Amino acid sequence: MEQFDVVVVGAGHAGCEAAAAAANMGSSVLLVTMNMGVIAQMSCNPAMGGVGKGQIVREIDALGGFSGIVSDLSTVQFRMLNKSKGPAMWSPRSQNDRQLFAHIWREKLESIPQVHFRQDTVTGVLVDKDPSGKTRITGVKTGLGTHVGCKAVVLTNGTFLSAVMHIGEKQFGGGRAGEKAAHGITEQLAELGFVSGRMKTGTPPRVDGRSIDYSVLEEQKGDEQPGKFSFSEETTLPKRQLSCWITHTNSEVHDILRSGFDRSPMFNGRIQGQGPRYCPSIEDKINRFSDKESHQIFVEPEGWNTVETYINGFSTSLPEEVQTAALQKLPGFANARIFRPGYAVEYDYFPPTQVTHTLETKLVEGLYFAGQINGTTGYEEAACQGLMAGINAHLRIKEKEPFTLGRDQAYIGVLVDDLITKGTDEPYRMFTSRAEFRILLRQDNADQRLTPLSHQIGLASNARMLRVEQKSKYTKDLSLALCSESVSPEIANPQIVPRGTEAIKQKVKLNSLLLRPQLGYVDIEAIAPQITDLAHGFGALREEVAEQVEIQMKYQGYIQKERDLAERLVRLEHVPLPAEMPYAQLNSLSIEARQKLSNVQPQTIGQASRISGISPADISVLLIYLGR
Ligand SMILES: Cc1cc2nc3c(=O)[nH]c(=O)nc-3n(C[C@H](O)[C@H](O)[C@H](O)COP(=O)(O)OP(=O)(O)OC[C@H]3O[C@@H](n4cnc5c(N)ncnc54)[C@H](O)[C@@H]3O)c2cc1C
């Protein structure tokens, strides 16, 4: 039997990151996927990032994953969302060339010698029971009858497990348009004691761009000075961009959609799985918000060299003729021709309270779950889980300490902790509001937060680490210079007064001017040539360093407050809860707490405190039991 260190099942966003991470750290990896023609497929919209998600892509990049680099190399439009709000909310988003994205991911994987590929369907895992009764992974079996041996398996089956697609009254087995469903794994895992559930997601129709009248649509251009995701020098800023477009639904569109409700699998009970609350179908939107007369629809290009267009906001599983008729009532769409109809897909997932912080399952040693299989939705959420599972599968095999991230360290830490502690019964999507320390977890400082940690475990390269060290040094140098250099009223006032801030009456330190809300770092350079000279020496890092210094100085008070709070909570994180805690016998705990703690088996007091339904009184009981 062929042997590998790690077998990754599925080459979606989670699987690609898992395979790359484990292999780049030194494991031999077999990536088994049903169809090698669709590696790293963007199943739904061709876009990466967005609110809460853009932060995750930057964190993946800082840790040495590839999603940021691949996004940059396939960007057709870049926008920094929420720029009018504080920097904790700034969220990068790219529109991507769908085919290029997939093509570059495959190239990246093929460039890693330790990643091996196999087109096949995994139908089950191979396990062994040791004398103590522990179940351990030993390999996988496939649809072609092959057995492959390994020390760890990462399951990233996405929307494919026992999947059923719906368009109106039609139903087909399949995980994505044109692709088969995967059978066998859910049934076998259930035999091993796992619990599964059912979820649903949907996608809008793709339209022939030649049939759209863009002259009546509102144009949405990319940023004038576009950014990028990757902190590395492997990618450059976009030189050209495509526009997206905006149109709106109206009462005619709504009436046509309503006429198909009796044939909608959403409303006639054929779809049982829970759908994504924050990405509802158009029929769900007009049903739930019946008083709303119009919904915004984004018309997005699918790539540089195609007329295919993605109709963002029009996700639907209504009959195809209803989709066409409704679409043709949108302004600019009178002659619209559909390339591919929208559809919904229902699939199995495994409630994520069955995995630990490393994403290893509690029931089977060496078996990891990552991505949509854990009840999440979105490429970014999947990719970061794949990265964490790949890293930990490798570390486990090498008998090294696991690698986990706290809620105060990364959005990835928030996501994993939410999943494993609270579980989820609807597709989980990241938002900035899920992170209690979002002023610390900004997209701009992901490299400084995470690259040193990843370098320590052998994933982030020396070149990346060096760049972060340089950035930190330059940031310090610039801050010191701003705090020590002064400017006179004669030089400062002609520049600052027109900005709407008060004139200064005597010499002041430059940093005191930067604290004024009307002034930015560019104003300081304009009045302090010595600062410009210093900044010249930062080379390619000049803009990043200036941004860092400006954010750190302007938001210093808030940042410090969150840091203090985070430190206090981290102390609770360091109070471990023994694996054999007799929760059921602790009568002072509420019945709900006894059940939930036994179920989740939190590893620390901090984790226990975040389980929904666990009260401060329950935490006191645990602390008293532990003698604290
Ligand atoms: C129709 C549709 C609509 C969606 N809509 C949205 C949306 O609106 N918003 C949003 O954020 N996300 C949406 N998504 C979800 C998004 O595509 C996923 O969150 C993301 O792709 C999950 O990544 P993943 O790596 O977990 O799985 P996937 O990207 O689904 O990849 C799974 C991979 O595993 C392979 N595979 C599965 N089972 C096996 C097996 N047994 N053996 C071998 N290979 C296997 C598949 O071939 C595939 O390559 C949608 C997905 C679909 C299909």
The ligand as an SDF file (V2000), in Angstrom:
LIG
                    3D

 53 58  0  0  0  0  0  0  0  0999 V2000
  -23.7220   26.5070   -5.2800 C   0  0  0  0  0  0  0  0  0  0  0  0
  -22.8200   27.1100   -4.2680 C   0  0  0  0  0  0  0  0  0  0  0  0
  -23.1040   28.3580   -3.7810 C   0  0  0  0  0  0  0  0  0  0  0  0
  -22.2840   28.9540   -2.8500 C   0  0  0  0  0  0  0  0  0  0  0  0
  -22.5890   30.1850   -2.3990 N   0  0  0  0  0  0  0  0  0  0  0  0
  -21.7760   30.8020   -1.5300 C   0  0  0  0  0  0  0  0  0  0  0  0
  -22.0520   32.1110   -1.0850 C   0  0  0  0  0  0  0  0  0  0  0  0
  -23.0180   32.7200   -1.4780 O   0  0  0  0  0  0  0  0  0  0  0  0
  -21.2110   32.6980   -0.2020 N   0  0  0  0  0  0  0  0  0  0  0  0
  -20.1290   32.0430    0.2610 C   0  0  0  0  0  0  0  0  0  0  0  0
  -19.3970   32.6020    1.0540 O   0  0  0  0  0  0  0  0  0  0  0  0
  -19.8700   30.7970   -0.1350 N   0  0  0  0  0  0  0  0  0  0  0  0
  -20.6580   30.1810   -1.0140 C   0  0  0  0  0  0  0  0  0  0  0  0
  -20.4010   28.9270   -1.4290 N   0  0  0  0  0  0  0  0  0  0  0  0
  -19.4640   28.2130   -0.6620 C   0  0  0  0  0  0  0  0  0  0  0  0
  -18.0530   28.2310   -1.0940 C   0  0  0  0  0  0  0  0  0  0  0  0
  -17.9470   27.7520   -2.3770 O   0  0  0  0  0  0  0  0  0  0  0  0
  -17.4070   27.3400   -0.1160 C   0  0  0  0  0  0  0  0  0  0  0  0
  -17.5220   27.9140    1.1630 O   0  0  0  0  0  0  0  0  0  0  0  0
  -15.9750   27.0420   -0.3150 C   0  0  0  0  0  0  0  0  0  0  0  0
  -15.7080   26.6980   -1.6210 O   0  0  0  0  0  0  0  0  0  0  0  0
  -15.6420   25.9120    0.6150 C   0  0  0  0  0  0  0  0  0  0  0  0
  -14.3650   25.4690    0.4080 O   0  0  0  0  0  0  0  0  0  0  0  0
  -13.9950   24.0000    0.7510 P   0  0  0  0  0  0  0  0  0  0  0  0
  -12.5600   23.8790    0.4450 O   0  0  0  0  0  0  0  0  0  0  0  0
  -14.4590   23.6460    2.1020 O   0  0  0  0  0  0  0  0  0  0  0  0
  -14.8460   23.1230   -0.2550 O   0  0  0  0  0  0  0  0  0  0  0  0
  -15.0710   23.1860   -1.8160 P   0  0  0  0  0  0  0  0  0  0  0  0
  -14.5780   24.4220   -2.3980 O   0  0  0  0  0  0  0  0  0  0  0  0
  -16.4910   22.8110   -2.0110 O   0  0  0  0  0  0  0  0  0  0  0  0
  -14.1340   22.0290   -2.3330 O   0  0  0  0  0  0  0  0  0  0  0  0
  -14.3520   20.6810   -2.0040 C   0  0  0  0  0  0  0  0  0  0  0  0
  -13.4510   19.8390   -2.8640 C   0  0  0  0  0  0  0  0  0  0  0  0
  -13.4590   18.5310   -2.3920 O   0  0  0  0  0  0  0  0  0  0  0  0
  -13.6190   17.6200   -3.4670 C   0  0  0  0  0  0  0  0  0  0  0  0
  -14.2360   16.4340   -2.8890 N   0  0  0  0  0  0  0  0  0  0  0  0
  -15.3860   16.3810   -2.1760 C   0  0  0  0  0  0  0  0  0  0  0  0
  -15.5870   15.1420   -1.7100 N   0  0  0  0  0  0  0  0  0  0  0  0
  -14.5530   14.3900   -2.1540 C   0  0  0  0  0  0  0  0  0  0  0  0
  -14.2030   13.0280   -2.0010 C   0  0  0  0  0  0  0  0  0  0  0  0
  -14.9390   12.1920   -1.2790 N   0  0  0  0  0  0  0  0  0  0  0  0
  -13.0730   12.5840   -2.5900 N   0  0  0  0  0  0  0  0  0  0  0  0
  -12.2730   13.4270   -3.3010 C   0  0  0  0  0  0  0  0  0  0  0  0
  -12.5580   14.7260   -3.4650 N   0  0  0  0  0  0  0  0  0  0  0  0
  -13.6840   15.2010   -2.8880 C   0  0  0  0  0  0  0  0  0  0  0  0
  -14.4510   18.3660   -4.4680 C   0  0  0  0  0  0  0  0  0  0  0  0
  -14.2920   17.8410   -5.7450 O   0  0  0  0  0  0  0  0  0  0  0  0
  -13.8630   19.7730   -4.3080 C   0  0  0  0  0  0  0  0  0  0  0  0
  -12.7170   19.9090   -5.1090 O   0  0  0  0  0  0  0  0  0  0  0  0
  -21.1800   28.2770   -2.3730 C   0  0  0  0  0  0  0  0  0  0  0  0
  -20.8930   27.0090   -2.8600 C   0  0  0  0  0  0  0  0  0  0  0  0
  -21.7150   26.4270   -3.8100 C   0  0  0  0  0  0  0  0  0  0  0  0
  -21.3900   25.0660   -4.3250 C   0  0  0  0  0  0  0  0  0  0  0  0
  1  2  1  0
  2  3  1  0
  2 52  2  0
  3  4  2  0
  4  5  1  0
  4 50  1  0
  5  6  2  0
  6  7  1  0
  6 13  1  0
  7  8  2  0
  7  9  1  0
  9 10  1  0
 10 11  2  0
 10 12  1  0
 12 13  2  0
 13 14  1  0
 14 15  1  0
 14 50  1  0
 15 16  1  0
 16 17  1  0
 16 18  1  0
 18 19  1  0
 18 20  1  0
 20 21  1  0
 20 22  1  0
 22 23  1  0
 23 24  1  0
 24 25  2  0
 24 26  1  0
 24 27  1  0
 27 28  1  0
 28 29  2  0
 28 30  1  0
 28 31  1  0
 31 32  1  0
 32 33  1  0
 33 34  1  0
 33 48  1  0
 34 35  1  0
 35 36  1  0
 35 46  1  0
 36 37  1  0
 36 45  1  0
 37 38  2  0
 38 39  1  0
 39 40  1  0
 39 45  2  0
 40 41  1  0
 40 42  2  0
 42 43  1  0
 43 44  2  0
 44 45  1  0
 46 47  1  0
 46 48  1  0
 48 49  1  0
 50 51  2  0
 51 52  1  0
 52 53  1  0
M  END
$$$$
